Amino acid sequence: MGNPSAVEGHVEVPGGRIWYRIAGTDRPGTPVLCLHGGPGMPHDYLEPLEDLADSRPVIFYDQLGCGRSDRPVDDSLWTADRFVEELVVVRAALGLERPHLFGNSWGGWLALQYTLDRRPELASLILSSSPPSVPRWIADCAELRADLDEPVRDVLDRHEAGGYFSCPEYQWAITHFYRRHLCRQDPWPACVERTFAGLGADVYLTMWGPSEFGPVTGHLRDWDVTDRLPEIHVPTLVTGGRYDEARPAHLAVLAEGIHDAELVIFENSSHMAFVEERERYTRVVADFLARVEARPDPG
């Protein structure tokens, strides 16, 4: 990231201070506010989205508990409701009246919860690899796990049975899954490596669990907004990868549930299509934003 018109700063939110960065501050287009995944994986891996800043401001922030933001030791802070309120505060502090809202993975779930609960004024939603049901996500990942090589599955099973989630051998086995279904680019770019280095482990453990697979013990384990999707009346683009842990059939449920939503599956990508097929992803999103902004003002 090297946009000369970028600025950085901090915002006080419930529980501490978060860090933000705005690229393309001198551009005239409607801003895009980006929500990272995890929970607890900082914004770094979303940096390819700064390509959109040639025509508009693009805003990133590290949610509380990870990256460059404060990391308070208080597990009561790690709830979806608090992160929704954090988003409300960040948007108000940055004066974002009617932005486009992008969310990847957990960031897309946050965008959905915010949109459903707060009914904000938004120009559009871009939901990247963010299917509407965690129980179905867990079932889908179990099927993908079953396709791993038997020695890898054995390592996962043995370590999970013993609760040895921090063991290097277990992390080795998890990496096999990540290389197939999280980011297929080889080697991983620096922005993805920095994301794992900046992980907020307390946030991830409290909201999800000790690992990608098991068991999912955190607050999000029963999260499901499938039945509420028809409540959303915002222009929406749903994206994902052919090899995504957020499986294309599940992403289709998201797109079908939101009125007039569009679905684009990137055939050579997994969970980070904006990294794996960067140029095409930028073109697809830029085209969507341009079409949305060409529509008559609904107000």
Secondary structure, DSSP 8 states (H G I E B T S, - for coil): ---TT-EEEEEEETTEEEEEEEE-TT--S--EEEE--TTT--GGGGGGGGGGGGTS-EEEEE-TTSTTS---S-GGG-SHHHHHHHHHHHHHHTT-SS-EEEEETHHHHHHHHHHHHH----SEEEEES--SBHHHHHHHHHHHHHTS-HHHHHHHHHHHHHT-TT-HHHHHHHHHHHHHHT---SS--HHHHHHHHT--HHHHHHHT-SSSSS---SGGGG-B-GGGGGG--S-EEEEEETT-SS-HHHHHHHHHHSTT-EEEEETT-SS-HHHHTHHHHHHHHHHHHHHHHTS----
